[in-house]
C-alpha cells in the first residue's frame, strides 16, 4: 500500500514516479523496568475459542502480545478509548489520499468520531468533511505563520484556512512536520494508528480478524468506489520518533509488508471484471539492475514483488537476490469477517486468509528473504488505516485502457485510450445514506513467537577493535552484517547524486555498503557517505579507520566533523583506494569540546561520475578501548557493557535471542464468577446458547436486537409538522410543549439506549420518551446548535428499559421560547 512516513531527507520520493503500498507490525513493548526484575505473569482474557498457544508445522508457539479491543466480538461492550500502551494516532499526507487522519474517538466525540473501540472491535470510520491539518513550517512565534496561522507547541505552524468556520487543527492526529505533512482542506477524515515505539517485534506469527468497508450493505450489492483500508508493517528503524534505536532509516530501506490491503473499487465488475480487490505486498530497497537509476537523489525505486494491483509493477524476474513468487490479488466476500495469518522467520514469510497454518492451511503467498531483502530480518511495528481515494483508492489503477468514458470510474474522461481519473474522482459514496458503513472493523490482533526461538545475527568483528571480547566501536553496525543501522548509513549530496545499499559481497566480507556515484558533482564533498550522530567527549583521544575499495583507483577524503553547523572538522586525511580492499587509518584526534559528530567519506568529483565505492569495517572509538553498548539484533538483554538493550513489560521475558517474548511459565486457569469465555490460559469457562452471547465479564447475556431508526417524518404528528432539511430524510419542526411524535407497533425488548438527532438555536429543550403511555426517558438538548431553517443537528441520548410491542412517543415539555427543537430521527439501540 505504501502509506509510509518518510523523514524529510526522503520527501522527494513522493514527487517522483514511485508508488507504494502499506504495511504493519508489532513487537517488544519497552517500559522502564529494570532488566534484573522478574516480570509477573500478566494474563488478559482472550475471546472465547482463542488460545495462548498454537502448534504450526509441529512447532509450538506462545502468544506474546495481543489487543482484543474489548473482548468477544458483539459482546455488548461499551464505548472505550484505544489502548495507548499499544497505539499512537498519526496524520500524514501520502499517496495522494484524500483524507486527513484525526484524533477523535467515540467516547468523547459521539457524533463525529473516526476511532471507536466498542462491542468487542475497533472501528476506523471515514467521514465526508473538510479538515485543515497541515503542520509543516518550523516557528517560534505565530507571526512567522502568516494569515490564520498559529505557532503550535510542537514548534511548527498550524494553518486553519479551509473556510469551514472553525479552528479545527486540534482535531487532527499528530504530525511532527518532518514527514509528509497532511494538506489543508482535505475532503474527508479517517483514522490511522501505529504501534511504533510501543509494540515492536521480530519474526513470529501475526493473526488478525477484520471486515471491509460497506460490509453492512445487502448481499450481492456492489459497494461504492474509493475506500482503501490496510493492516501492514514497517521496519522499526524508519520512524521519526527515537526510542531505543536510531530510527533514521528511510523508506524503502526499512522494508514494508502489506499483509492486508483492499482496493474496494475493484468490486465494481464494470471496471474490474476479475474482482481481485484484496491484495498483499512486500516492498524493499533493491540492488538496481543494469540501466536502473535512483528514483530521487539518495532514494530508491522500491521493489514490489507482486503483480497486484497493476499486473507488472513487480520486479519478480528471478534476478533480485533470492527466490520470489508473484502475489496476485484475491476475490473475497467483503460482507464477511475474514482472518489473516502472517508467518515470519529468518527465511521468509507466508500469508494466509481464513485457511490458517495452525489448521494446516495453504498460504496465498510465500516470500523468501534473499541477500537484498534483509530489511525483513529486522523488528517491525504495526499500522492500521482506512484511506479514501489516493494511489489504490482511485489512482493505483489509473491509465487503464478505454474506448469510452463508460469504462472509467464515475464516467471520467477517456482520452488517448486511457482513463483520466484523479486521486479523488472515483469516490462515489452516498455519505448521507451509507457514510456510517465506510469503516474498517478489526476484531483482534495477536502476535505469537516460536517457543524454540529464532537465530540472532552474530556481532561483527569490527565491534571489538582490540579483541578483548568487549565492544568498543561507537559505530554500532560497523560491518553491515545485519543491515540494521543504529546510526544512519546514508548518502548526502551537495551538487552530486547517487544510490546506496547494503549488499552481500560473499566470501569473508559478507555484507558491505555499496555506493553508486551517478553524478560526482564539482567537489569531493558533493557525494558524502556518512554515519552520524556520535557523541564524543572533550579530552578523549579517538582512533578511526575504514575499509574501502573502488571500481576505479582514486584518492578518497575522510573526515570526522561536527554533524551540524559550523561543521567543524576534528580530523581529516586522504586515502589512496584501489580496486581491491584497502584499510584507511586516520590519525588519532582529541576533541577540545564535547559534541555530536559524523564519520564522512567524500566520494564526489567530476572525474568519478558512474563509478562505485564499497565500504566495510567502519571504526571510531576511544584509544583506551572504552566499552560501547552493542545491541546488534537485540531489543532487550545485555548490551555487552553492563547495561541493557531494553526492558520487557510485565507478562513477557527477554528471550535468549534478544527479544521480549511470552513467558512460558505454567498458567493457572481462572473461571471464578464466570459462566463462559476464556479461562486465561487458552481454555474455556463454558459456552452460551444460540440465543445469547458471552460478555466481557464472562456472563451469558441475550443477543442485542438490531438497531432501529425511526424517522421523525414517518411518525404520527400532533401539533407539529415535517419539512425538508434533515441529515436523514426530512425533519419535524414547530415541536412545542404538549406536541407528540408517535410510532406504532414498535418492539422495545432488548433496547437500552434511545438517541434523538435534533437541533435548536437555544438550549434546554426537553421531551419525554413514552412507551404505551409510560415515561421511559427524557431527551435534553443542553447546548444550542444553530437556527431553525438550517440547524446543525446533534445527537442527544437517554437510557431506556422497556419490553413488548406498542406505541412509542416523543412528547414535548413546555419551553420558554416555544419550539423545543427540530427532530430528524430517533435511534433505538
Residue pairs with C-beta under 8 A, 6 or more apart in sequence:
1 20
1 21
1 22
1 23
1 95
1 228
1 230
1 232
1 258
1 261
1 281
1 391
1 392
2 19
2 20
2 21
2 22
2 94
2 95
2 251
2 256
2 258
2 283
2 302
2 391
3 20
3 21
3 22
3 92
3 94
3 95
3 97
3 192
3 230
3 232
3 383
3 385
3 387
4 20
4 22
4 23
4 92
4 94
4 234
4 238
4 251
4 254
4 256
5 90
5 92
5 94
5 179
5 180
5 238
5 239
5 240
5 251
6 13
6 14
6 179
6 180
6 238
6 250
6 251
7 178
7 179
7 240
7 248
7 250
8 178
8 179
9 250
9 298
9 490
10 250
10 251
10 298
10 299
11 179
11 180
12 296
12 297
12 299
13 250
13 251
13 295
13 296
13 299
13 300
14 94
14 95
14 180
15 296
16 295
16 296
16 299
17 295
17 301
18 295
18 296
18 299
18 300
18 301
18 302
19 95
19 313
19 391
19 396
20 95
20 251
20 252
20 256
20 283
20 302
20 304
20 391
21 230
21 232
21 256
21 258
21 261
21 279
21 281
21 283
21 304
21 392
22 230
22 232
22 256
22 258
22 261
22 281
22 383
22 385
23 230
23 232
23 233
23 234
23 255
23 256
23 257
23 258
23 259
23 281
23 283
23 380
23 383
24 194
24 230
24 231
24 232
24 233
24 234
24 257
24 258
24 259
24 380
24 381
24 382
24 383
24 384
25 195
25 200
25 201
25 206
25 232
25 233
25 234
25 236
25 257
25 379
25 380
25 381
25 382
25 383
26 65
26 195
26 199
26 200
26 201
26 206
26 380
26 381
26 382
26 445
26 447
27 65
27 195
27 199
27 200
27 201
27 202
27 236
27 379
27 380
27 381
27 447
27 635
27 659
27 660
28 199
28 200
28 201
28 379
28 635
28 636
28 646
28 648
28 652
28 659
28 660
29 65
29 85
29 86
29 198
29 199
29 200
29 648
29 649
29 652
29 660
30 197
30 198
30 200
30 243
30 244
30 635
30 636
30 646
30 647
30 648
30 649
30 660
31 647
31 648
31 649
32 647
33 39
33 647
33 648
33 649
33 650
34 647
35 636
35 637
35 638
35 644
35 647
35 654
39 648
39 649
39 650
39 651
39 652
39 653
39 663
40 650
40 651
41 651
41 663
41 665
41 667
42 650
42 651
43 52
43 651
43 667
43 670
43 680
43 681
44 66
44 68
44 680
45 68
45 71
45 677
45 678
45 680
45 696
45 698
46 52
46 63
46 66
46 68
46 678
46 680
46 682
47 68
47 71
47 72
47 73
47 120
47 443
47 444
47 677
47 678
48 72
48 676
48 677
48 678
48 684
48 687
48 694
49 684
50 68
50 444
50 446
50 678
50 682
51 63
51 682
52 62
52 63
52 662
52 667
52 681
52 682
53 60
53 61
53 62
53 63
53 682
54 60
54 61
54 205
54 358
54 448
55 61
55 358
56 205
56 343
56 357
56 358
57 357
59 450
59 451
59 452
60 450
60 451
60 452
61 204
61 205
61 448
61 449
61 450
61 451
62 448
62 449
62 451
62 661
62 662
62 664
63 446
63 447
63 448
63 662
64 201
64 204
64 447
64 448
64 449
64 652
64 660
64 661
64 662
65 86
65 199
65 201
65 446
65 447
65 652
66 444
66 445
66 446
66 447
67 83
67 86
67 87
67 122
67 444
67 445
68 120
68 443
68 444
69 117
69 120
69 121
69 122
69 442
69 443
69 444
70 77
70 80
70 117
70 118
70 119
70 120
70 121
70 696
71 77
71 120
71 677
71 695
71 696
72 120
72 677
72 693
72 694
72 695
72 696
73 119
73 120
73 121
73 209
73 337
73 443
74 119
74 120
74 693
74 703
74 704
75 119
75 120
75 693
75 694
75 695
75 696
76 119
76 693
76 695
76 696
76 701
76 704
77 117
77 118
77 119
77 120
77 695
77 696
78 118
79 106
79 107
79 116
79 117
79 118
80 107
80 117
80 118
81 105
81 107
81 117
82 89
82 105
82 115
82 117
82 122
82 193
85 198
86 195
86 198
86 199
87 193
87 194
87 195
87 198
88 174
88 193
88 194
88 195
88 196
88 197
88 198
89 101
89 102
89 103
89 115
89 173
89 174
89 191
89 192
89 193
90 101
90 173
90 174
90 175
90 192
90 193
90 194
91 100
91 101
91 102
91 133
91 172
91 173
91 174
91 175
91 182
91 192
92 101
92 175
92 179
92 180
92 181
92 182
92 192
93 134
93 180
93 181
93 182
93 183
94 180
94 390
95 387
95 390
95 391
95 392
96 389
96 390
96 391
96 394
96 395
96 423
97 228
97 387
97 388
97 389
97 390
97 391
97 393
97 423
98 186
98 187
98 188
98 226
98 387
98 388
98 389
98 390
98 393
98 394
98 423
98 424
98 427
99 126
99 186
99 187
99 188
99 189
99 190
99 387
99 388
99 389
100 131
100 133
100 172
100 182
100 183
100 186
100 188
100 189
100 190
101 114
101 133
101 172
101 173
101 182
101 189
101 190
101 191
101 192
101 385
102 114
102 131
102 133
102 171
102 172
102 173
102 189
102 190
102 191
103 171
103 172
103 173
103 174
104 112
104 113
104 114
104 115
104 171
104 189
105 113
105 114
105 115
105 116
105 117
106 113
106 115
106 116
106 117
106 118
110 795
110 797
111 794
111 795
112 127
112 129
113 125
114 124
114 125
114 126
114 127
114 189
114 190
114 191
115 122
115 123
115 124
115 125
115 191
115 193
116 122
116 123
116 125
117 123
120 443
120 696
121 441
121 442
121 443
122 384
122 441
122 442
123 439
123 440
123 441
123 442
124 190
124 191
124 192
124 193
124 229
124 384
124 385
124 386
124 439
124 440
124 442
125 190
125 191
125 386
125 436
125 438
125 439
126 188
126 189
126 190
126 213
126 227
126 386
126 388
126 435
126 438
126 439
127 188
127 189
127 190
127 431
127 435
127 438
128 187
128 188
128 429
128 431
128 435
129 164
129 187
129 188
129 189
130 162
130 163
130 164
130 185
130 186
130 187
131 162
131 164
131 168
131 171
131 172
131 185
131 186
131 189
132 159
132 160
132 161
132 162
132 164
132 168
132 169
132 172
132 184
132 185
132 186
133 169
133 172
133 173
133 175
133 182
133 183
133 184
133 186
134 158
134 159
134 175
134 181
134 182
134 183
134 184
135 152
135 154
135 156
135 157
135 158
135 169
135 172
135 175
135 176
135 177
135 181
136 156
136 157
136 175
136 177
136 181
137 144
137 145
137 149
137 156
137 157
137 177
138 155
138 156
138 157
138 177
139 145
139 151
139 155
139 156
139 157
140 151
140 155
141 151
142 149
142 150
142 151
142 157
144 151
144 157
145 151
145 157
145 158
145 159
146 157
146 159
147 161
148 159
148 160
148 161
149 157
149 158
149 159
149 160
150 157
150 158
150 159
150 160
150 169
151 157
151 158
152 158
152 169
154 174
154 176
154 177
155 177
156 176
156 177
158 169
159 169
159 184
160 166
160 167
160 168
160 169
161 184
161 185
162 168
162 184
162 185
163 185
172 182
173 192
175 181
175 182
176 240
178 240
179 240
187 388
187 424
188 388
188 389
188 427
190 385
190 386
190 387
190 388
191 384
191 385
191 386
192 383
192 384
192 385
192 386
192 387
193 383
193 384
193 385
194 234
194 381
194 382
194 383
194 384
195 381
195 382
195 383
196 234
196 236
196 239
196 241
196 381
197 239
197 241
197 243
197 381
198 381
199 381
199 382
199 447
200 236
200 379
200 380
200 381
200 635
201 379
201 380
201 447
201 449
201 635
201 659
201 660
202 377
202 378
202 379
202 380
202 454
202 635
202 659
203 344
203 345
203 346
203 449
203 450
203 454
203 659
204 344
204 447
204 448
204 449
204 450
205 341
205 342
205 343
205 344
205 357
205 447
205 448
205 449
205 450
206 259
206 340
206 341
206 342
206 344
206 382
206 445
206 446
206 447
206 448
207 339
207 340
207 341
207 342
207 356
207 444
207 445
207 446
207 448
208 231
208 259
208 260
208 339
208 340
208 442
208 443
208 444
208 445
208 446
209 337
209 338
209 339
209 340
209 442
209 443
209 444
210 231
210 260
210 337
210 338
210 340
210 440
210 441
210 442
210 443
211 334
211 335
211 336
211 337
211 338
211 440
211 441
211 443
212 227
212 229
212 262
212 264
212 332
212 334
212 440
213 223
213 227
213 229
213 264
213 334
213 386
213 437
213 438
213 439
213 440
214 221
214 223
214 224
214 227
214 264
214 334
214 434
214 437
214 438
215 334
215 335
215 336
215 437
215 441
216 335
216 437
217 223
217 335
217 434
217 437
219 335
222 267
222 268
222 269
223 264
223 267
223 334
224 264
224 427
224 428
224 429
224 430
224 434
225 264
225 265
225 268
225 393
225 394
225 409
225 410
225 426
225 427
225 428
225 429
226 264
226 265
226 388
226 389
226 393
226 394
226 424
226 426
226 427
226 428
226 429
227 262
227 264
227 386
227 387
227 388
227 393
227 429
227 438
228 261
228 262
228 263
228 264
228 386
228 387
228 388
228 389
228 390
228 391
228 392
228 393
229 260
229 261
229 262
229 385
229 386
229 387
229 440
230 258
230 260
230 261
230 262
230 383
230 384
230 385
230 387
231 259
231 260
231 261
231 340
231 382
231 383
231 384
231 442
231 445
232 256
232 257
232 258
232 259
232 260
232 261
232 382
232 383
232 384
233 256
233 257
233 258
233 259
233 380
233 381
233 382
233 383
234 251
234 254
234 255
234 256
234 380
234 381
234 383
235 249
235 253
235 254
235 255
235 256
235 375
235 378
235 379
235 380
236 245
236 247
236 254
236 378
236 379
236 380
236 381
237 245
237 246
237 247
237 248
237 249
237 254
237 378
237 379
237 484
237 485
238 247
238 249
238 250
238 251
238 253
238 254
239 247
239 381
240 247
241 247
244 631
244 635
244 645
244 646
245 486
245 631
246 485
246 486
246 487
246 488
246 533
248 485
248 487
248 488
248 490
248 533
249 485
249 488
250 299
250 490
251 302
252 283
252 284
252 285
252 300
252 302
252 303
252 375
253 285
253 300
253 375
254 375
254 378
255 282
255 283
255 284
255 373
255 375
255 376
255 378
255 380
256 281
256 282
256 283
256 284
256 302
257 281
257 282
257 283
257 342
257 349
257 376
257 380
258 279
258 280
258 281
258 282
258 283
259 280
259 340
259 342
259 351
260 278
260 280
260 340
261 278
261 279
261 280
261 281
261 392
262 277
262 278
262 279
262 334
263 277
263 279
263 309
263 392
263 393
263 396
263 397
264 277
264 334
264 393
265 271
265 272
265 277
265 393
265 394
265 397
265 409
265 426
266 272
266 275
266 276
266 277
266 309
266 329
266 397
267 275
267 277
267 334
268 409
269 275
270 406
270 407
271 400
271 407
271 408
271 409
272 397
274 329
274 331
275 331
276 308
276 309
276 328
276 329
276 330
276 331
277 329
277 330
277 331
277 332
277 334
278 329
278 330
278 331
278 332
278 353
279 306
279 308
279 309
279 327
279 329
279 330
279 392
280 306
280 308
280 327
280 351
280 364
280 365
281 304
281 305
281 306
281 308
281 327
282 304
282 305
282 306
282 349
282 367
282 373
282 376
283 302
283 303
283 304
284 302
284 303
284 372
284 373
284 375
284 376
285 300
285 302
285 303
285 372
285 375
285 501
286 300
286 301
286 302
286 303
286 315
286 320
286 321
286 372
286 373
286 501
287 320
287 321
287 372
287 501
287 503
287 514
288 294
288 301
288 499
288 516
289 315
289 319
292 301
293 301
293 499
293 518
294 300
294 301
294 497
294 498
294 499
294 518
295 301
295 302
297 491
297 493
297 497
297 498
298 490
298 491
298 492
298 493
298 497
298 498
298 499
298 500
300 499
303 314
303 315
303 320
304 313
304 314
304 315
305 314
305 315
305 316
305 320
305 324
305 325
305 326
305 327
305 367
306 313
306 314
306 316
306 326
306 327
306 328
307 313
307 314
307 316
307 326
307 327
307 328
308 327
308 328
308 329
309 329
309 392
309 396
309 397
310 396
310 397
314 326
316 324
316 325
316 326
318 324
320 370
320 372
320 373
321 370
321 371
321 372
321 373
321 504
322 368
322 369
322 370
322 371
322 372
322 373
323 368
323 370
324 367
324 368
324 370
325 365
325 366
325 367
327 351
327 364
327 365
330 353
330 364
332 338
332 353
337 441
337 443
338 353
338 354
339 353
339 354
339 356
340 351
340 352
340 353
341 350
341 351
341 352
341 353
341 356
341 357
341 358
341 361
342 349
342 350
342 351
342 352
343 349
343 350
343 351
343 352
343 357
343 363
344 376
345 450
345 454
346 369
346 377
346 454
346 455
347 368
347 369
348 366
348 367
348 368
348 369
348 376
349 366
349 367
349 369
349 376
350 357
350 363
350 365
350 366
350 367
351 363
351 364
351 365
352 361
352 362
352 363
352 364
353 364
354 361
355 361
355 362
357 363
367 373
367 376
369 376
369 377
371 503
371 504
371 511
372 501
372 503
372 504
374 482
374 483
374 502
374 511
375 483
377 457
377 482
377 483
378 482
378 483
378 484
379 635
379 659
382 445
384 440
384 442
385 440
386 438
386 439
386 440
387 393
388 424
388 427
388 438
389 395
389 423
389 424
389 426
389 427
390 396
390 423
391 423
393 423
393 426
393 427
394 409
394 421
394 422
394 423
394 424
394 425
394 426
394 427
395 421
395 422
395 423
398 418
398 419
398 420
398 421
399 418
399 419
400 407
400 408
400 418
400 419
401 417
401 418
402 408
402 414
402 417
402 418
402 419
403 414
403 417
404 414
405 411
405 412
405 413
405 414
405 419
407 414
407 419
408 414
408 419
408 420
408 421
409 419
409 421
409 425
409 426
409 428
410 421
410 425
410 426
410 428
412 419
412 420
412 421
412 422
412 425
412 426
413 419
413 420
414 420
429 435
429 438
431 438
432 727
432 728
448 662
449 655
449 659
449 661
449 662
451 664
453 655
453 656
453 657
453 661
454 657
454 659
455 657
456 633
456 634
456 657
456 658
457 481
457 482
457 632
457 633
458 481
459 471
459 630
459 632
460 477
460 478
460 479
460 480
460 481
460 617
460 632
461 479
461 617
462 473
462 475
462 478
462 479
462 617
462 618
462 619
463 471
463 472
463 473
463 476
463 478
463 479
463 628
463 630
463 632
464 470
464 471
464 472
464 473
465 472
465 473
465 543
465 619
465 621
465 625
466 472
466 625
468 625
470 625
470 627
470 640
470 641
471 627
471 628
471 629
471 630
471 640
471 641
472 621
472 622
472 625
472 626
472 627
472 628
473 618
473 619
473 620
473 621
473 628
473 630
474 534
474 536
474 620
474 621
474 628
475 486
475 487
475 531
475 534
475 599
475 618
475 619
475 620
476 485
476 486
476 487
476 628
476 629
476 630
476 631
476 632
477 483
477 484
477 485
477 486
477 487
477 489
477 632
478 617
478 618
478 619
479 510
479 511
479 616
479 617
480 489
480 502
480 511
480 512
480 513
480 615
480 616
481 510
481 511
481 632
482 511
482 632
482 633
483 502
483 511
484 632
484 633
485 531
486 631
487 531
487 532
487 533
487 534
488 530
488 531
488 532
488 533
489 500
489 502
489 513
489 531
490 500
490 529
490 530
490 531
491 498
491 499
491 500
491 515
491 527
491 528
491 529
492 527
492 528
492 530
493 521
493 526
493 527
493 528
494 521
494 523
494 525
494 526
494 528
494 604
495 519
495 521
495 522
495 523
495 526
495 604
496 517
496 518
496 519
496 520
496 521
496 526
496 527
496 604
497 518
497 519
497 521
497 527
498 515
498 516
498 517
498 518
498 519
498 527
498 603
499 515
499 516
499 518
500 513
500 514
500 515
500 516
500 529
501 513
501 514
502 511
502 512
502 513
502 514
503 511
503 512
503 513
503 514
504 510
504 511
505 511
505 512
505 614
509 581
509 616
512 614
512 615
512 616
513 529
513 614
513 615
513 616
514 612
514 613
514 614
515 527
515 529
515 603
515 612
515 613
515 614
515 615
516 611
516 612
517 527
517 603
517 604
517 608
517 609
517 610
517 611
517 612
517 613
518 609
518 610
519 526
519 527
519 609
520 526
520 527
520 603
520 604
520 605
520 606
520 607
520 608
520 609
520 611
521 527
521 604
521 605
521 606
522 604
522 605
522 606
523 602
523 604
523 605
524 556
524 557
524 602
524 603
524 604
524 605
525 557
525 600
525 602
525 604
526 604
526 605
527 602
527 603
527 604
527 608
528 600
528 601
528 602
528 603
528 604
529 600
529 601
529 602
529 603
529 613
529 615
530 598
530 599
530 600
530 601
531 598
531 599
531 618
532 563
532 596
532 597
532 598
532 599
533 563
533 596
533 598
534 563
534 596
534 597
534 598
534 599
534 620
535 594
535 595
535 596
535 597
536 542
536 570
536 591
536 594
536 595
536 596
536 597
537 591
537 594
538 591
538 592
538 593
538 594
539 590
539 591
539 592
540 590
540 591
540 622
540 624
540 626
541 588
541 589
541 590
541 622
541 623
541 624
542 560
542 588
542 589
542 590
542 591
542 620
542 621
542 622
542 623
543 585
543 586
543 588
543 619
543 620
543 621
543 622
543 623
544 558
544 560
544 571
544 585
544 586
544 589
544 599
544 619
544 620
544 621
545 583
545 584
545 585
545 586
545 617
545 618
545 619
546 558
546 583
546 584
546 599
546 601
546 615
546 616
546 617
546 618
546 619
547 581
547 582
547 583
547 584
547 615
547 616
547 617
548 556
548 575
548 577
548 581
548 582
548 584
548 601
548 613
548 614
548 615
548 616
549 577
549 578
549 579
549 580
549 581
549 582
549 613
549 614
550 556
550 577
550 578
550 579
550 611
550 612
550 613
550 614
551 579
551 611
551 612
551 613
552 579
552 608
552 611
553 576
553 577
553 578
553 579
554 576
554 577
554 607
554 608
554 611
555 574
555 575
555 576
555 577
556 574
556 575
556 577
556 584
556 601
556 602
556 603
556 613
557 572
557 573
557 574
557 575
557 601
557 602
558 572
558 573
558 574
558 575
558 584
558 586
558 599
558 600
558 601
558 602
559 569
559 571
559 572
559 598
559 599
559 600
559 602
560 569
560 570
560 571
560 572
560 586
560 589
560 597
560 598
560 599
560 600
560 620
561 567
561 568
561 569
561 570
561 572
561 597
561 598
561 600
562 568
562 569
562 570
562 595
562 596
562 597
562 598
563 596
563 597
563 598
564 596
570 589
570 591
570 597
571 586
571 587
571 588
571 589
572 586
573 584
573 586
573 587
575 582
575 584
576 582
577 584
577 613
581 614
581 616
583 617
588 623
591 597
599 618
599 620
601 613
601 615
603 613
621 628
627 640
627 641
627 642
628 641
629 639
629 640
629 641
629 643
629 645
630 639
630 640
630 641
631 639
631 645
631 646
631 658
633 657
633 658
634 645
634 646
634 658
634 659
635 645
635 646
635 658
635 659
635 660
636 644
636 645
636 646
636 647
636 648
636 654
636 655
636 658
636 659
636 660
637 644
637 645
637 646
637 654
637 658
638 644
638 645
639 645
645 658
646 660
648 654
648 660
649 660
651 662
651 663
652 660
652 661
652 662
652 663
653 660
653 661
653 662
653 663
654 660
655 661
667 680
667 681
667 682
668 680
668 681
669 679
669 680
669 681
669 683
670 679
670 680
671 679
671 685
671 686
671 698
673 697
673 698
674 685
674 686
674 697
674 698
674 699
675 685
675 686
675 688
675 698
675 699
675 700
676 684
676 685
676 686
676 687
676 688
676 694
676 698
676 699
676 700
677 684
677 685
677 686
677 694
677 698
678 684
678 685
679 685
685 698
687 694
688 694
688 700
689 700
691 702
691 703
692 700
692 701
692 702
692 703
693 700
693 701
693 703
694 700
694 701
695 701
702 750
703 750
704 750
704 829
705 747
705 749
705 750
705 751
707 827
707 828
707 829
708 746
708 751
708 827
708 828
709 728
709 825
709 826
709 827
709 828
710 743
710 746
710 808
710 825
710 826
710 827
710 828
711 728
711 729
711 730
711 824
711 825
712 722
712 726
712 729
712 730
712 731
712 732
712 741
712 823
712 824
712 825
712 826
713 722
713 726
713 729
713 730
713 731
713 732
714 743
715 732
715 741
715 742
715 743
715 810
716 740
716 741
716 742
716 743
716 744
717 732
717 739
717 740
717 741
718 739
718 740
718 741
718 742
719 734
719 735
719 736
719 738
719 739
719 740
719 812
720 732
720 733
720 734
720 735
720 736
720 739
720 741
720 812
721 732
721 733
721 734
722 730
722 731
722 732
722 733
723 730
723 731
723 732
723 733
724 730
724 731
725 731
725 789
725 790
725 791
726 757
726 793
726 822
726 824
726 825
727 757
727 793
727 824
728 757
728 824
728 825
729 824
729 825
731 791
731 793
731 822
731 823
731 824
732 741
732 822
732 823
732 824
733 788
733 819
733 822
734 819
735 741
735 767
735 812
735 819
735 820
735 821
735 822
735 823
736 812
736 814
736 815
736 818
736 819
736 820
737 812
737 813
737 814
737 815
737 820
738 811
738 812
738 814
739 811
739 812
739 820
740 809
740 810
740 811
740 812
741 809
741 810
741 823
741 826
742 807
742 808
742 809
742 810
743 807
743 808
743 809
743 826
744 806
744 807
745 805
745 806
745 807
746 771
746 805
746 806
746 807
746 808
746 828
747 804
747 805
748 771
748 800
748 802
748 803
748 804
748 805
748 806
748 808
748 828
749 802
749 803
749 804
751 800
751 802
751 828
751 829
752 799
752 800
752 801
752 829
753 797
753 798
753 799
753 800
753 828
753 829
754 769
754 776
754 777
754 779
754 797
754 798
754 800
754 826
754 827
754 828
754 829
755 795
755 796
755 797
755 826
755 827
755 829
756 767
756 779
756 795
756 796
756 797
756 810
756 823
756 824
756 825
756 826
756 827
757 793
757 794
757 795
757 823
757 824
757 825
757 826
757 827
758 765
758 779
758 781
758 785
758 793
758 794
758 796
758 821
758 822
758 823
758 824
759 781
759 785
759 786
759 791
759 792
759 793
759 794
759 821
759 822
759 824
760 781
760 784
760 785
760 788
760 791
760 819
760 820
760 821
760 822
761 784
761 785
761 786
761 787
761 788
761 791
762 784
762 817
763 781
763 782
763 783
763 784
764 780
764 781
764 782
764 815
765 780
765 781
765 815
765 819
765 820
765 821
766 778
766 779
766 780
766 781
766 812
766 813
766 815
766 820
767 778
767 779
767 810
767 811
767 812
767 813
767 820
767 821
768 775
768 777
768 778
768 779
768 810
768 811
768 813
769 775
769 776
769 777
769 778
769 779
769 798
769 800
769 808
769 809
769 810
769 811
770 776
770 808
770 809
770 810
770 811
771 800
771 802
771 806
771 807
771 808
771 809
772 804
772 806
772 807
773 807
774 802
776 800
776 801
776 802
777 798
777 799
777 800
778 798
779 796
779 797
779 798
779 810
780 796
781 794
781 796
781 820
781 821
782 796
783 794
785 791
785 792
785 793
785 794
786 792
788 819
788 822
791 822
793 822
793 824
800 828
808 826
810 823
810 826
812 820
813 820
